[in-house]
């Protein structure tokens, strides 16, 4: 059965019906499309892991329509924690900020992969908010792609990834931010950025001392924290030298930050430009779509021009590094499997 893409009032009603029946639905958020299920239904949550082929050790993000719902899924431990959450929520919710907080005892352990912490955020997408309110239950929703693959930023991307595994996708147009949410942990007076995203270091600096964590190999601290993630099927290499002097292999594709010279374009079979004007926010919004088009092109290998690691550029480089690491390990695993056959 091929997933149907629906929109409008009918799409919202159908999505709520599937979710109420314990199913999963592709839903739009302001970051990327998510694969949603009722977070208090363990069987429905298991269907997310099954559809994505996601390891049960990789926890999910829980989505709310407003801050007042927090008490349904978290139990804040101290007045200091309450004060910090209130301050951050007032500044950044609804929006692309996820907080790692103590879980409510009623929340199924499958959502948090057995951890006592849950990742939670208040989405700003009006369609997702409406589905949440009509269902009257928080939704767990990781990105709507097969595990480790490029995240979807359109309804059609979701159908390409999961079209044979789910029945319904609610079309909310192209995602505004195009990169997953910033994930924060509260460490006393410190804020630890577990995953960079649209809410940057500069946005957060007035709310506490900021510490950016490095993803530990093979250790899942929070959703999306694995070193190999968001990866294309083809090998992706980050150009670590001057792009003007870099000579690529034949039949290669280039993910360019801004418009390169015609001489550089001529060296590649396919070139995708994230932002013709070199705007980091535009580049972030276009990142996954451009990477997906390169992956689907006739290029044999992909190269990426690095972005200055400032502001949203930190998040873009985080995704590039994970995508590169994931693509190389995927290819290495395929070769290893081939040797065993």
C-alpha positions in Angstrom: 0.0 0.0 0.0 1.4 3.4 -1.0 1.1 6.3 1.5 -1.5 8.9 0.6 -0.6 12.6 0.8 -3.5 14.6 2.2 -3.9 18.3 3.2 -6.4 20.8 4.6 -9.3 20.0 7.0 -9.8 16.5 5.6 -6.1 15.7 6.0 -6.1 16.9 9.7 -9.2 14.8 10.4 -7.8 11.7 8.8 -4.5 12.1 10.6 -6.2 12.3 14.0 -8.2 9.2 13.1 -5.1 7.2 12.2 -3.3 8.4 15.4 -6.3 7.7 17.6 -6.4 4.1 16.2 -2.8 3.5 17.2 -1.2 4.2 13.8 1.6 6.5 12.6 1.4 9.5 10.4 3.9 11.7 8.6 3.4 15.3 9.9 5.0 18.6 9.0 6.9 20.6 11.6 8.8 23.9 11.2 12.1 21.9 11.2 11.6 18.7 9.2 8.7 16.3 8.7 8.2 13.9 11.6 6.8 10.4 11.9 4.2 10.8 14.7 2.4 8.5 17.1 0.6 8.9 20.4 3.4 9.0 23.0 1.3 7.1 25.6 0.6 4.2 23.2 3.5 1.7 23.4 2.3 -0.3 20.4 2.0 2.9 18.3 5.5 3.9 19.4 6.9 0.5 18.4 5.4 1.1 14.9 7.7 4.3 14.6 10.8 2.2 15.3 9.6 -0.5 13.0 8.8 1.9 10.1 12.1 3.7 10.4 14.2 0.7 11.3 15.4 2.8 14.2 17.4 1.1 17.0 15.4 0.9 20.2 18.3 2.6 22.0 17.8 5.9 20.1 15.1 7.9 22.0 12.3 10.0 20.5 11.3 13.7 20.8 7.9 14.4 22.2 5.9 17.3 20.7 3.4 19.5 22.4 1.1 22.3 21.1 1.8 24.6 24.1 3.9 24.9 27.3 0.9 24.1 29.5 1.1 20.5 28.4 4.6 20.0 29.8 3.3 18.5 33.1 1.8 15.6 31.0 5.3 14.3 30.0 7.9 15.8 32.4 8.4 16.1 36.2 10.6 19.1 36.9 12.9 18.4 39.8 13.6 21.8 41.4 12.5 25.5 41.5 15.7 26.3 39.7 14.8 23.9 36.9 11.3 25.3 36.8 12.6 28.9 36.5 15.0 28.0 33.7 12.4 26.1 31.7 9.9 29.0 32.1 12.5 31.5 30.9 13.6 29.4 27.8 10.0 28.5 27.0 9.0 32.2 27.0 11.8 33.0 24.6 11.8 30.1 22.2 8.5 28.2 22.4 6.7 27.5 20.2 9.8 26.9 18.0 12.8 24.7 17.1 14.2 24.2 20.7 14.1 20.8 22.4 14.8 20.4 26.1 16.0 17.2 27.8 14.0 17.0 31.0 13.1 14.5 33.7 10.4 12.2 32.3 6.9 11.7 33.7 6.5 8.2 35.2 3.5 7.5 33.0 5.5 8.0 29.8 6.4 4.6 28.2 10.0 3.7 28.5 10.1 2.9 24.8 9.8 6.7 24.1 13.0 7.5 26.1 14.8 4.2 25.3 14.8 3.4 29.1 16.3 6.8 30.1 14.8 8.9 32.9 15.0 11.9 30.6 12.7 12.9 27.8 13.3 15.2 24.9 10.4 17.6 24.5 9.5 20.6 22.4 6.5 22.9 21.5 6.1 22.9 17.8 5.1 26.1 16.0 3.7 24.4 12.9 -0.1 25.2 12.8 -1.1 21.8 11.3 0.9 19.8 13.8 -0.6 22.0 16.6 -4.1 21.4 15.4 -3.6 17.6 15.2 -2.2 17.6 18.7 -5.1 19.6 20.1 -7.8 17.4 18.4 -6.1 14.2 19.5 -5.6 15.7 23.0 -2.4 13.7 23.5 1.3 14.6 23.0 3.0 13.0 20.0 6.4 11.3 19.7 7.8 12.2 16.3 11.3 11.6 15.1 12.2 12.6 11.5 10.1 10.7 8.9 12.9 8.9 7.2 14.5 5.5 7.4 17.1 5.5 10.2 20.3 7.3 9.4 19.1 8.7 6.1 18.6 12.3 4.9 15.8 14.0 6.8 12.6 14.9 4.8 11.6 18.6 4.3 8.5 17.9 2.1 5.6 15.5 2.0 7.0 13.9 -1.1 10.3 13.3 0.6 8.4 11.3 3.3 6.7 9.3 0.7 10.0 8.5 -1.0 11.4 7.3 2.3 8.5 5.6 4.0 5.8 5.4 1.3 5.4 1.6 1.5 5.6 1.5 5.3 2.9 4.1 6.4 -0.5 4.9 5.1 -0.9 8.7 5.5 1.2 11.9 5.2 -0.2 15.3 6.0 1.1 17.9 3.6 2.2 21.2 5.2 4.4 22.5 2.4 8.2 23.0 2.7 9.6 23.2 6.2 10.7 26.6 7.3 14.0 25.8 9.0 15.0 22.7 7.2 17.3 21.4 10.0 16.3 19.6 13.2 15.7 21.4 16.4 18.4 22.5 18.8 18.6 20.1 21.7 19.5 21.5 25.1 20.2 19.9 28.5 20.0 21.9 31.7 23.2 21.5 33.8 22.6 23.8 36.8 23.6 27.2 35.6 24.9 25.7 32.3 23.1 25.0 29.1 24.6 22.1 27.2 23.9 22.1 23.4 23.5 18.4 22.7 22.6 19.0 19.1 23.0 22.4 17.3 20.1 23.7 15.3 18.2 26.9 14.4 18.4 28.2 18.0 22.1 29.1 18.1 24.7 29.9 20.7 24.1 33.6 20.2 20.4 33.2 20.9 21.1 31.4 24.1 24.0 33.3 25.6 21.9 35.5 27.8 20.2 32.5 29.4 23.2 30.9 30.9 26.7 29.6 30.3 26.8 27.6 27.1 28.6 24.3 26.6 28.6 22.5 23.2 29.0 18.8 23.6 30.8 16.5 21.2 28.9 13.4 20.0 30.5 10.4 21.6 31.0 7.4 19.2 28.3 4.8 19.7 26.7 6.5 22.7 23.2 7.9 22.5 22.7 10.8 24.9 19.7 12.3 23.2 17.7 12.0 20.0 19.8 12.4 16.9 23.1 12.2 18.8 24.8 9.4 16.8 27.9 10.4 14.9 26.6 8.8 11.7 23.2 10.3 10.8 21.3 12.2 8.1 23.4 10.4 5.5 23.1 9.9 1.7 23.4 6.5 0.1 26.4 7.7 -1.8 29.8 8.6 -0.2 29.9 12.2 0.9 33.3 13.9 1.5 33.7 17.4 3.0 36.3 19.5 1.0 39.0 20.4 3.6 41.0 22.6 1.2 40.5 25.6 -1.0 37.6 24.7 -3.3 39.2 26.7 -6.2 42.1 24.3 -6.2 40.3 21.1 -5.4 40.1 18.5 -8.2 37.3 16.1 -7.7 37.0 12.6 -9.0 35.1 12.0 -12.2 31.3 11.8 -12.2 31.0 13.7 -8.9 28.4 16.0 -7.4 29.1 19.2 -5.4 27.0 20.7 -2.5 28.1 24.3 -2.7 27.3 26.9 0.0 27.1 29.9 -2.4 27.3 30.2 -6.2 30.7 29.0 -7.3 32.6 30.2 -10.4 31.7 28.6 -13.8 35.1 27.0 -13.8 34.3 25.1 -10.6 30.8 24.1 -11.8 32.3 22.6 -14.9 34.3 20.2 -12.8 31.2 18.4 -11.5 28.5 16.3 -13.1 25.9 17.9 -10.8 26.0 21.0 -8.6 23.5 22.0 -5.9 23.7 25.5 -4.4 22.4 26.0 -0.9 22.1 29.8 -1.1 23.1 31.8 -4.2 23.7 34.9 -2.0 25.5 33.0 0.7 22.8 33.4 3.3 23.3 30.8 6.1 19.6 30.6 7.0 18.6 30.0 3.4 21.4 27.4 3.2 20.0 25.6 6.2 16.4 25.6 4.8 17.7 24.1 1.5 20.2 21.7 3.0 18.4 18.4 3.0 16.5 18.9 -0.2 19.8 19.8 -2.1 21.6 16.8 -0.5 18.7 14.5 -1.5 18.8 15.7 -5.1 22.5 15.1 -5.3 22.0 11.6 -3.8 19.4 10.8 -6.5 21.6 12.2 -9.3 23.9 10.2 -11.6 27.0 11.4 -9.6 29.1 8.5 -8.2 30.5 10.5 -5.2 29.5 13.7 -3.5 31.6 16.6 -2.2 30.5 19.4 0.1 31.9 22.8 0.5 32.2 23.6 4.2 30.3 26.5 5.8 31.7 28.9 8.3 30.9 27.5 11.8 29.1 30.6 13.1 25.4 31.0 14.0 23.3 28.5 12.1 26.5 27.4 10.3 27.4 25.4 13.3 24.3 23.3 12.8 24.9 22.9 9.0 28.5 21.7 9.7 27.2 19.3 12.4 24.8 17.7 9.9 27.5 17.6 7.1 30.0 15.9 9.4 27.4 13.3 10.5 26.2 12.8 7.0 29.8 12.3 5.8 30.6 9.9 8.6 27.4 8.0 8.1 27.8 7.6 4.3 31.3 6.3 4.7 30.4 3.8 7.4 27.3 2.7 5.4 29.5 2.0 2.3 32.1 0.2 4.5 29.3 -2.0 6.0 28.0 -2.8 2.5 31.5 -3.9 1.3 31.9 -5.9 4.5 28.6 -7.6 3.9 29.5 -8.3 0.3 32.7 -9.9 1.4 30.7 -12.3 3.6 28.3 -13.5 0.9 
